[in-house]
Amino acid sequence: MKSVSEAPVLSSRWQWVILILGLTIWLGVQGYLILTPVFGRSEPPEPDDTLPYIARTARMEKCFWGDCLALKDLADQFSGPAPSHEAATYRAWAATIFGSNQLGLSLTLLTLKHFGIDFMTGYRITCVFAVLLFGLGFACLLTVLWGKPAAGFALLLLAFKVFPDTGLNFVVPSNLCMGLATLMWARVISTNGRALWTLGIGSVILIAFHPIGAAYSVMAAAFAVVYSGIKFSRRTWASAAIVVLALAVALLMPTRIYDISQYFPSPGLTEILRHAAFSMVTVLVEIVRLDAGLYGLLPLFLGCVALGTVFASPVQRHRVSVFLAIYSVFLPLSLFYPPRQPGDTFLRLWIPAVVVLFGAVSMAWWTTSAHAWQFLKSFRVGASNGPRPRIQDSWPLVAAAVIAGYAIQLSLAGAEQVDVISQHYKNRQPLQVCAGQTETLLAAARSGDRVLYESMMLMQCYFIKGALNLGAVYYHPVLKETVTETEWLPRRDLRFAVAYNPLVIHPTFEGLHERRWGLSSPDFRFSPLIGAKRHGPILHEDGIAVNRFKCLDVDWGRGHSPRSMTVLVDNPGSESSMQVFPLDGSGLPSDHRTITLKIPQRAGQHLSWEFEGIPNLEERTGKKRHNIAALNIDLTSMHPATRLRLRFPPGNSPARIIGIRFDDSQLNWPWEHRAQLIVTDKSWDIGAMVFSFDPVKILPESLQRSDVRVINDCGSSVLLEIVASESELR
């Protein structure tokens, strides 16, 4: 049998087969992880991160020089000192529209827009290309470091990986930058540093996509210098000089119209050190939380890495050792970089290093498997033609079996994480901003009108969909007694307001920024350092999922006497029913008058119910007519009750309540009667939650004396028109 350093060499055809097979599996599994949330919801996943990137692209298209009225207004509001750290933080997050660290992504979306593809669809198309970019980049990097067979097996293992924090789950400029960097590194390494044009053009592209591209470019220059043997030829010097020039341009030239860093206070040395320590703890917690699918049993993982490194050829060992040595310089330094999220830079930067380490694991399995196969062949040949191989020569068979078992266990644990995380981010922060709502605003607004935005994310959605040319006022209660409240809210040209539907704001969200309203990531491993959030918005995009709650009470009060109530239901599943009965003043059933409302079954793409008396249904709900059932309730038989209970069907019905309206209202929810909805959660620790549909109460206190009416309430947001009172007009 050959020595362990002389692993059998497959034909070129079979090497390509293994590589392509591994890449195909990676694309399939990771495509499911990344694209399920992208195409399975109305707005992009993690809207607090993705919407600012798309909004900046809209800004580049509509007002490259920042001359749109909305941007001028926000810049004026945020120019003065903030009264508190909390107010500064809220203003800073609202100012993300001014950032400009994503030129590459913006140019991509603008190019797609040139062909008639809107920004949201363009982002989804970019996500598809991103999956291909990540897979191709990892395949090329692994191939030049470990060879095609090991690269193919490594991709098979990496397919079932969920990286912590941003990971590969979200297609953001930093990840696109990383994918491009792996391609550039692969080219630099394969040419032993003699890749002048790749370094020059690649560095410019990386820096255009994200600031982290500067780190990737410096690493590429270091690879070029070291892999060339540090001969410092004219070509090597030219390559390094191009990278330095690209970095200088990025640092010295104005790369942004507005600098978002002005809204964040510069940290001092003590704060940077504190941040580094906190980042280290965060990194450890995040890695340990996903350890079962990420690396499994740590001693076994490290043993496989060491074994794979031993089995590698001298050229491979040199390339890998240089790669990891240079990486080991940048990773610790990233802990001291003070972004707004501890450990964020480290967890973005480390992914290629993990990919390379799994190349070593695959090298160990591929080499031991090849020698195990040789041992079995020699055992069979020896049985017929000579002495059998010695039992001590069977160690490759044992090692291959152990590594195979480790790989299978790792992949099974990772597959569970892939599925759970994909569904988690499909349902996390489930917002929907209807195109019809922004169209209503643009049709009703006059030139110079201003819009009050009570949400950072809703504001960005409106900017993306065309509201940049209208004035903008951002307000949150933490900005009370600031220039926003004293100078901007009293303006007579503040004619509209945009806010969340009350059902979006769960009681447990009190005191949290809207970025923190999402559910916590699944607990694959419990850690007391992770503050879990178990509750999301009541309204999931545009509806209340009946399988999450026990019942819903509608209380319209003594001042109103509606004749009928219509419940709009979206039911993609089988037929079910709701029980409806009146309640007395104490919230108890007043008598035995119970109505059973049948929720029809959806039959393919056609439903049998009619929609007479519900004009503009598609515009108001954002849904096609064949997806909605209108269930009517005669309230005259319930008199004198002013409160009605809808007891939801038991079990796991997929039906959703997407509207409750009285009489001939043209809105989805009971704004005109200023009703209250009381939702009772199935969780024992939450119970009943009260939500007021009085439009005045949505506005800041200083505007609650104004006349307000809701003009569109489809989706997760509400568009209101503000009419100044007579005293204000005088």
C-alpha positions in Angstrom: 0.0 0.0 0.0 1.2 3.5 -0.8 2.3 5.8 2.0 -0.3 8.2 3.4 1.4 11.1 1.6 0.8 9.5 -1.8 -3.0 9.5 -2.0 -4.3 8.0 -5.2 -5.0 10.4 -8.0 -8.3 10.3 -9.8 -8.7 11.0 -13.4 -9.5 14.6 -14.3 -13.1 13.6 -15.2 -13.9 12.1 -11.9 -12.3 15.0 -10.0 -14.7 17.3 -11.9 -17.6 15.0 -11.1 -16.9 15.1 -7.4 -16.5 18.9 -7.4 -19.6 19.6 -9.5 -21.7 17.2 -7.3 -20.6 18.9 -4.1 -21.3 22.3 -5.6 -24.7 21.2 -6.8 -25.6 20.0 -3.3 -24.3 23.2 -1.8 -26.4 25.3 -4.2 -29.5 23.3 -3.5 -29.3 23.4 0.4 -28.0 26.9 0.8 -30.4 28.1 -1.9 -33.2 26.8 0.3 -31.7 28.5 3.3 -31.2 31.9 1.6 -34.0 32.1 -0.9 -37.0 30.7 1.1 -37.2 33.9 3.2 -36.6 36.1 0.2 -39.4 34.7 -1.9 -41.7 33.6 0.9 -42.8 37.0 2.3 -43.9 40.4 1.1 -40.9 42.5 2.1 -37.3 41.3 2.2 -36.1 39.3 5.2 -34.6 41.3 8.1 -36.1 44.5 6.8 -34.2 46.6 9.4 -31.0 45.7 7.5 -32.1 45.2 3.9 -34.5 48.1 3.5 -31.8 50.8 4.2 -29.6 49.3 1.4 -32.5 49.4 -1.1 -33.6 52.9 0.1 -30.1 54.2 -0.5 -30.3 52.9 -4.1 -33.6 54.8 -4.5 -31.9 57.9 -3.2 -29.1 57.5 -5.7 -31.6 57.2 -8.5 -33.9 60.1 -7.5 -31.6 62.5 -5.8 -27.9 61.6 -6.1 -26.8 65.0 -4.6 -29.3 64.8 -1.7 -31.6 67.5 -3.1 -34.9 65.7 -2.5 -37.2 67.4 0.0 -37.3 64.3 2.3 -33.5 64.2 2.6 -33.2 67.9 3.2 -35.9 67.8 6.0 -34.2 64.8 7.7 -30.8 66.4 7.5 -32.2 69.6 9.1 -33.9 67.6 11.9 -30.8 65.6 12.8 -28.2 68.4 12.5 -28.4 69.6 16.1 -27.2 67.8 19.3 -29.4 65.0 20.7 -30.8 65.5 24.2 -29.9 61.9 25.3 -27.9 58.9 24.1 -31.2 57.1 23.4 -32.5 59.9 21.3 -29.1 60.0 19.4 -29.5 56.2 18.7 -33.0 56.6 17.3 -32.0 59.5 15.1 -28.9 57.5 13.9 -31.0 54.5 12.8 -33.4 56.8 11.1 -30.5 58.4 9.3 -29.3 55.2 7.6 -30.8 56.5 4.4 -27.8 58.9 4.2 -25.1 56.1 4.3 -23.3 55.3 1.1 -21.2 52.1 1.7 -22.8 50.0 -1.0 -22.1 51.5 -4.4 -21.7 48.0 -5.9 -25.2 46.8 -4.8 -26.8 50.0 -5.8 -25.3 49.9 -9.3 -26.6 46.3 -9.6 -30.1 47.3 -8.6 -30.1 50.4 -10.8 -29.0 48.2 -13.8 -31.9 45.9 -13.2 -34.2 48.9 -12.9 -33.0 50.1 -16.3 -34.6 46.9 -17.7 -37.9 47.6 -16.0 -37.4 45.6 -12.8 -38.4 47.4 -9.6 -36.0 47.6 -6.6 -37.7 44.9 -4.5 -37.7 42.4 -7.4 -34.2 43.4 -8.3 -33.1 42.6 -4.8 -34.6 39.1 -5.0 -32.9 38.5 -8.3 -29.6 39.7 -6.7 -30.1 37.1 -4.0 -30.4 34.3 -6.6 -27.1 35.5 -8.2 -25.6 35.8 -4.7 -26.2 32.1 -4.0 -24.3 31.2 -7.2 -21.5 33.7 -6.3 -21.0 32.2 -2.8 -20.9 28.7 -4.1 -18.6 29.4 -7.0 -16.3 31.5 -4.8 -16.0 28.8 -2.2 -15.5 26.1 -4.9 -12.6 28.1 -6.5 -10.9 28.9 -3.2 -11.1 25.3 -2.0 -9.9 23.9 -5.3 -6.7 26.0 -5.4 -5.9 25.2 -1.8 -7.0 21.5 -1.4 -7.7 20.2 -4.9 -11.0 19.3 -6.6 -11.9 16.1 -4.7 -11.4 17.6 -1.3 -13.2 20.8 -2.5 -16.2 18.7 -3.6 -16.5 16.9 -0.3 -15.9 20.2 1.6 -18.8 21.8 -0.2 -21.0 18.8 0.7 -20.2 19.5 4.4 -20.6 23.2 4.1 -24.0 22.9 2.4 -25.5 22.1 5.9 -23.9 25.0 7.7 -25.7 28.0 9.3 -23.2 30.6 10.2 -24.0 32.9 13.2 -25.1 36.5 13.0 -25.4 37.7 9.4 -23.8 34.5 8.1 -24.9 33.7 4.6 -28.6 34.0 5.4 -28.9 37.6 4.3 -27.7 39.0 1.0 -26.1 42.3 2.1 -23.2 44.2 0.6 -20.7 42.7 3.0 -21.5 39.2 2.0 -21.5 40.0 -1.7 -18.1 41.6 -1.1 -16.9 38.4 0.6 -18.1 36.2 -2.3 -16.2 38.4 -4.8 -13.1 38.3 -2.5 -13.0 34.5 -2.5 -12.9 34.6 -6.3 -10.1 37.2 -6.2 -8.1 35.3 -3.7 -8.5 32.1 -5.7 -7.0 33.8 -8.7 -4.2 35.4 -6.8 -3.3 32.1 -5.1 -3.5 30.0 -8.3 -1.0 32.4 -10.0 1.3 32.6 -7.0 0.6 36.3 -6.6 1.1 37.2 -10.3 -2.4 38.6 -10.9 -1.9 42.3 -11.5 -5.3 43.1 -13.1 -7.2 40.9 -10.7 -5.7 42.8 -7.7 -6.3 46.2 -9.3 -9.8 45.8 -10.6 -10.9 43.4 -7.8 -9.8 45.8 -5.1 -11.8 48.7 -6.6 -14.9 46.5 -6.9 -14.6 45.1 -3.3 -14.2 48.6 -1.8 -17.2 49.8 -3.9 -19.4 47.1 -2.4 -18.6 47.5 1.3 -15.9 49.0 3.6 -14.9 45.5 4.7 -13.6 45.2 1.1 -10.6 47.2 2.2 -9.6 44.4 4.6 -10.2 41.8 1.9 -8.1 43.8 -0.6 -5.2 44.2 1.9 -5.3 40.5 2.5 -5.2 39.9 -1.2 -2.1 42.1 -1.5 -0.5 40.2 1.3 -1.3 36.9 -0.4 0.3 38.2 -3.6 3.5 39.3 -1.9 4.0 36.1 0.2 2.9 33.5 -2.5 5.3 35.1 -5.0 8.1 34.2 -2.7 8.7 37.7 -1.5 10.9 38.3 -4.5 9.5 41.8 -4.9 9.5 41.7 -8.6 8.3 44.7 -10.5 5.0 43.0 -11.1 4.5 42.2 -7.4 5.3 45.8 -6.4 2.8 47.0 -9.0 0.1 44.7 -7.7 0.6 45.9 -4.1 0.8 49.6 -5.2 -2.6 49.2 -7.0 -4.2 48.0 -3.8 -2.7 50.8 -1.8 -3.9 53.3 -4.3 -7.4 51.9 -4.2 -7.4 52.1 -0.4 -6.1 55.7 -0.5 -8.9 56.7 -2.9 -11.5 55.1 -0.7 -10.2 56.9 2.4 -9.3 60.3 1.0 -11.9 60.9 -1.6 -15.5 61.7 -0.5 -17.2 58.3 -1.1 -20.6 59.3 0.3 -23.0 62.2 -0.1 -23.8 62.2 3.6 -21.7 60.5 6.2 -23.8 58.5 8.6 -20.9 58.3 11.1 -21.7 61.9 12.1 -24.9 60.6 13.8 -22.9 58.2 15.9 -20.5 59.5 18.6 -16.9 58.6 18.1 -15.9 56.0 20.7 -12.9 56.6 23.0 -10.2 54.1 23.8 -12.0 52.8 26.9 -15.1 52.2 24.9 -13.2 50.5 22.1 -11.6 48.1 24.6 -15.0 47.4 26.3 -16.5 46.8 22.8 -13.7 44.3 22.0 -14.3 42.4 25.2 -18.0 42.3 24.6 -17.5 41.3 21.0 -15.3 38.4 22.1 -18.0 37.1 24.4 -20.7 37.6 21.7 -18.6 35.7 19.2 -18.2 32.8 21.6 -21.9 32.7 22.5 -23.0 32.8 18.9 -20.5 30.1 17.8 -21.4 27.8 20.7 -25.1 28.2 20.1 -24.7 26.6 16.6 -21.9 24.3 17.5 -23.8 21.0 16.8 -24.1 21.8 13.1 -21.2 24.2 12.8 -18.3 22.0 13.9 -19.7 19.3 16.1 -17.3 17.8 18.6 -14.4 20.3 18.8 -11.6 17.8 19.5 -12.7 15.6 16.5 -13.0 18.7 14.3 -9.5 19.9 15.3 -8.1 16.3 14.8 -9.6 16.2 11.3 -8.1 19.6 10.5 -4.6 18.4 11.7 -4.9 15.1 9.8 -6.0 16.8 6.6 -3.1 19.2 6.8 -0.6 16.3 7.3 -2.1 14.5 4.3 -1.8 17.6 2.1 1.0 18.0 -0.4 3.9 20.5 0.5 2.5 23.0 -2.0 -1.0 22.8 -0.4 0.4 23.0 3.1 2.3 26.1 2.2 -0.7 27.8 0.6 -3.0 26.9 3.5 -0.6 27.9 6.2 0.0 31.3 4.5 -3.7 31.9 4.1 -4.5 31.1 7.7 -1.5 33.0 9.1 -2.6 36.2 7.3 -6.2 35.6 8.4 -5.1 35.1 12.0 -3.8 38.7 12.0 -7.1 40.3 10.7 -9.6 38.3 12.8 -8.4 39.5 16.2 -8.1 43.1 14.9 -11.8 42.9 13.8 -12.8 42.7 17.4 -11.7 46.2 18.0 -13.6 47.7 15.0 -16.5 49.5 16.7 -19.6 48.9 14.6 -23.1 49.1 16.2 -23.3 45.4 16.7 -20.7 43.6 18.9 -18.8 40.8 17.1 -20.5 41.7 13.8 -17.2 42.4 11.9 -15.6 39.2 13.2 -18.5 37.0 12.3 -18.6 38.5 8.8 -14.9 38.1 8.3 -14.4 34.6 9.5 -16.5 32.7 7.1 -13.8 32.1 4.4 -11.5 30.8 7.1 -14.1 28.3 8.3 -14.5 27.2 4.7 -10.8 26.6 4.3 -10.7 24.6 7.6 -13.4 22.4 6.4 -11.3 21.8 3.3 -8.8 20.2 5.7 -11.5 18.0 7.2 -12.5 16.9 3.7 -8.9 16.3 2.7 -8.6 14.0 5.8 -11.7 12.1 4.8 -10.8 11.9 1.1 -7.2 10.6 1.8 -8.2 8.1 4.4 -11.1 6.8 2.3 -8.8 6.4 -0.7 -6.3 4.5 1.4 -9.1 2.4 3.0 -10.2 1.4 -0.4 -6.6 0.4 -1.3 -6.4 -1.6 1.9 -9.6 -3.5 1.0 -8.4 -4.1 -2.5 -5.0 -5.4 -1.2 -6.9 -7.5 1.3 -8.9 -9.2 -1.4 -5.8 -9.6 -3.7 -3.8 -11.0 -0.8 -6.4 -13.6 0.0 -6.0 -15.2 -3.4 -2.4 -14.5 -4.4 -0.3 -14.1 -1.3 -0.1 -13.1 2.3 -2.9 -10.9 3.7 -2.1 -7.3 4.7 -1.3 -6.8 8.3 -4.1 -5.7 10.6 -2.1 -2.6 11.7 -2.3 -1.4 8.1 -6.1 -1.1 8.4 -6.0 2.2 10.3 -7.1 4.2 7.2 -10.3 2.1 7.2 -10.9 3.0 10.9 -10.1 6.7 10.4 -12.3 7.0 7.3 -15.2 5.4 9.2 -14.8 7.8 12.1 -14.6 10.8 9.9 -17.6 9.6 7.8 -19.7 9.2 11.0 -18.6 12.6 12.2 -19.6 14.1 8.8 -23.0 12.4 8.8 -23.7 13.6 12.3 -22.6 17.1 11.5 -24.7 17.2 8.4 -27.9 15.9 10.1 -27.5 18.5 12.9 -26.8 21.2 10.3 -29.8 20.1 8.1 -32.1 20.7 11.1 -30.6 24.1 11.6 -30.9 25.0 7.9 -34.6 24.2 7.9 -35.5 25.9 11.2 -33.5 29.0 10.5 -34.9 29.4 7.0 -38.5 29.2 8.3 -37.5 31.5 11.2 -36.4 34.3 9.0 -39.3 33.8 6.7 -41.6 34.7 9.6 -39.4 37.2 11.5 -40.4 40.8 11.3 -43.4 40.0 9.0 -44.1 43.4 7.5 -46.1 44.4 4.4 -46.3 47.9 2.9 -48.9 47.8 0.1 -48.0 49.5 -3.1 -51.5 50.9 -3.2 -50.9 52.7 0.0 -47.9 54.7 -1.3 -49.8 55.3 -4.5 -52.7 56.8 -2.4 -50.2 59.1 -0.8 -48.6 60.3 -4.0 -52.0 60.9 -5.6 -53.3 62.9 -2.6 -50.2 64.9 -1.8 -49.4 68.3 -3.2 -46.0 69.7 -3.9 -44.3 70.7 -0.7 -46.5 68.5 1.6 -44.7 66.7 4.4 -45.3 63.3 5.8 -44.8 62.3 9.5 -43.2 58.9 9.8 -43.4 57.1 13.1 -41.3 54.1 11.9 -37.8 53.9 10.5 -38.7 50.8 8.4 -42.0 52.2 7.1 -40.2 55.4 6.1 -37.7 53.5 4.1 -40.4 51.5 2.4 -42.1 54.7 1.4 -38.9 56.2 0.1 -38.3 53.1 -2.0 -41.8 53.4 -3.5 -41.5 57.0 -4.5 -42.0 59.3 -1.5 -38.6 61.0 -1.5 -39.9 64.1 -3.2 -42.3 64.8 -0.4 -41.1 66.3 2.9 -40.3 63.9 5.8 -40.5 64.3 9.5 -39.3 61.4 11.7 -40.7 61.2 15.2 -40.5 58.8 18.1 -41.4 59.5 21.7 -37.7 59.6 22.7 -37.5 62.8 20.5 -39.9 64.6 22.7 -38.9 68.2 23.5 -36.4 68.2 20.6 -36.4 70.4 17.5 -38.6 67.7 15.8 -41.4 68.3 18.3 -41.1 72.0 18.7 -40.5 73.1 15.1 -41.4 70.3 12.8 -44.6 68.8 14.2 -46.5 72.2 14.3 -45.9 72.8 10.6 -49.1 73.5 8.6 -47.7 71.5 5.6 -47.5 68.4 7.7 -50.6 66.8 6.0 -50.0 63.1 6.3 -48.7 60.5 8.7 -47.5 56.9 8.4 -47.6 54.6 11.3 -47.8 50.9 12.2 -51.2 49.2 12.4 -51.8 48.9 16.2 -51.9 45.2 15.8 -48.2 45.2 14.8 -47.0 46.5 18.2 -47.1 43.6 20.7 -47.2 44.7 24.4 -43.8 43.1 24.9 -42.3 45.5 22.4 -42.6 48.4 24.9 -39.3 50.3 25.3 -37.6 48.5 22.4 -36.5 49.9 19.1 -38.4 48.5 16.2 -35.3 46.8 15.1 -35.6 44.6 18.2 -39.2 43.6 17.7 -38.4 40.3 15.9 -38.4 36.9 17.5 -35.1 35.6 18.8 -33.2 33.0 16.8 -34.1 29.4 17.7 -32.4 28.0 20.8 -30.4 25.1 19.4 -28.4 25.4 22.6 -29.5 27.3 25.7 -27.4 30.1 26.9 -28.4 32.5 29.7 -26.4 35.2 27.8 -29.1 35.3 25.1 -32.1 37.4 26.0 -34.8 35.5 24.1 -37.8 37.3 22.6 -40.7 34.9 22.1 -43.4 37.1 20.7 -43.7 38.8 17.3 -46.3 41.2 15.9 -50.0 40.2 16.3 -50.4 41.2 12.6 -48.4 38.9 10.4 -47.9 41.0 7.3 -51.5 41.9 6.8 -53.5 39.4 8.9 -54.0 37.8 12.3 -53.2 34.0 12.2 -56.1 32.4 14.0 -54.0 29.4 15.1 -51.9 31.7 17.3 -54.7 33.0 19.5 -57.8 31.8 21.4 -60.2 34.6 20.4 -60.7 38.2 19.4 -63.2 40.6 20.9 -64.5 43.7 19.1 -65.6 46.5 21.3 -67.2 49.5 19.6 -68.5 51.3 22.7 -71.7 53.0 23.7 -71.3 55.9 21.3 -71.8 53.9 18.1 -74.6 51.7 16.8 -73.3 49.8 13.8 -75.8 47.7 12.0 -73.4 45.0 10.6 -69.9 43.8 10.8 -67.9 42.2 8.1 -64.9 39.9 8.8 -62.5 39.5 6.0 -60.7 36.1 6.1 -57.9 34.6 4.0 -58.1 30.8 4.2 -55.7 28.8 2.1 -56.7 25.6 3.9 -59.7 23.4 4.5 -63.1 24.6 5.7 -63.4 25.6 9.4 -65.6 27.7 11.5 -65.6 30.5 14.1 -68.1 31.0 17.0 -69.4 34.5 17.4 -71.4 35.7 20.5 -72.1 39.0 22.3 -70.5 39.9 25.7 -71.8 42.0 28.5 -70.1 44.9 30.2 -67.9 42.7 32.3 -66.6 40.7 29.3 -68.8 37.6 30.0 -71.2 36.0 27.5 -74.5 37.9 27.8 -76.8 35.2 26.6 -76.8 32.1 24.4 -77.1 33.8 21.0 -74.2 32.2 19.3 -73.5 32.4 15.5 -71.4 30.0 13.7 -69.4 31.5 10.8 -68.3 29.1 8.2 -64.8 29.8 6.7 -65.0 28.3 3.2 -62.5 25.9 1.9 -60.1 27.2 -0.8 -60.5 25.1 -4.0 -57.3 25.5 -6.0 -57.2 29.1 -7.2 -61.0 29.6 -7.3 -63.4 30.3 -4.4 -67.1 30.1 -4.5 -68.1 33.2 -2.3 -69.2 36.5 -3.6 -67.9 40.0 -2.9 -71.0 42.2 -3.5 -70.8 45.4 -1.6 -67.0 45.4 -1.1 -65.7 47.9 -3.7 -61.9 48.4 -4.3 -61.2 45.1 -2.4 -58.0 44.4 -4.2 -56.6 47.9 -3.7 -57.6 47.9 0.0 -56.3 44.5 1.0 -53.5 44.1 -1.5 -54.9 40.6 -2.4 -56.8 39.1 -5.2 -60.5 38.5 -4.8 -60.3 34.8 -5.0 -58.2 34.7 -1.8 -60.6 36.4 0.5 -63.9 35.5 2.2 -66.3 38.1 3.4 -68.2 36.9 6.5 -71.1 39.2 7.4 -72.7 39.5 10.9 -76.0 41.2 11.6 -75.4 43.3 14.7 -79.1 44.4 15.1 -79.8 41.0 16.7 -77.1 41.6 19.2 -78.5 44.9 20.6 -77.8 46.2 23.2 -74.4 44.5 23.3 -71.4 46.6 22.3 -68.8 43.9 22.4 -68.6 40.8 20.3 -66.3 37.8 20.6 -64.9 35.7 17.8 -63.7 32.4 19.1 -61.2 31.0 16.7 -61.3 27.4 15.4 -59.2 25.0 17.4 -56.2 23.2 15.9 -53.7 24.5 13.4 -56.0 26.3 10.9 -54.1 28.4 8.4 -56.9 31.0 8.2 -56.1 34.6 8.8 -58.3 37.6 9.7 -57.2 40.4 7.4 -59.9 42.9 8.2 -62.9 43.8 10.5 -65.1 46.6 9.4 -68.6 48.0 10.2 -71.4 48.8 7.9 -70.2 50.2 4.5 -66.7 51.3 5.6 -64.1 51.3 2.9 -61.3 50.5 5.3 -60.1 47.1 6.5 -60.1 47.9 10.2 -62.7 49.7 12.5 -61.1 53.2 12.5 -64.3 55.1 11.9 -66.0 53.7 15.0 -62.8 54.0 17.0 -63.3 50.4 18.2 -61.0 48.3 20.4 -59.8 44.8 19.5 -58.9 42.6 22.4 -56.8 39.6 21.3 -56.3 36.7 23.7 -53.1 34.8 23.3 -52.7 31.1 23.8 -49.6 31.7 25.9 -50.4 31.8 29.6 -47.9 34.6 30.3 -49.6 37.1 27.8 -53.4 36.7 28.0 -55.6 39.4 26.6 -54.1 42.4 24.7 -56.0 45.6 24.0 -55.5 47.5 20.7 -57.2 50.8 20.1 -58.3 51.8 16.6 -58.7 55.5 17.4 -56.6 57.2 14.7 -55.9 60.2 16.9 -54.1 58.1 19.5 -51.6 57.0 16.9 -50.2 60.5 16.5 -47.8 62.4 18.9 -49.5 64.2 21.8 -49.0 67.6 20.2 -51.0 66.5 17.2 -53.8 64.8 19.0 -56.0 67.9 18.8 -56.0 67.8 15.1 -58.7 66.2 12.9 -57.3 62.9 11.6 -58.7 60.3 9.2 -57.3 57.1 7.9 -57.2 57.0 4.1 -55.5 53.6 3.6 -54.8 50.8 6.0 -53.8 47.7 3.9 -50.9 45.7 5.1 -48.9 46.4 8.2 -49.0 50.2 8.0 -51.6 53.0 8.2 -51.7 56.2 6.1 -53.5 59.1 7.8 -54.5 62.5 6.6 -54.0 65.3 9.2 -56.4 68.3 9.0 -55.4 71.2 11.2 -57.9 72.4 13.8 -59.5 75.9 13.4 -57.3 77.3 16.2 -54.1 76.1 14.4 -55.3 77.6 11.1 -55.9 80.9 12.9 
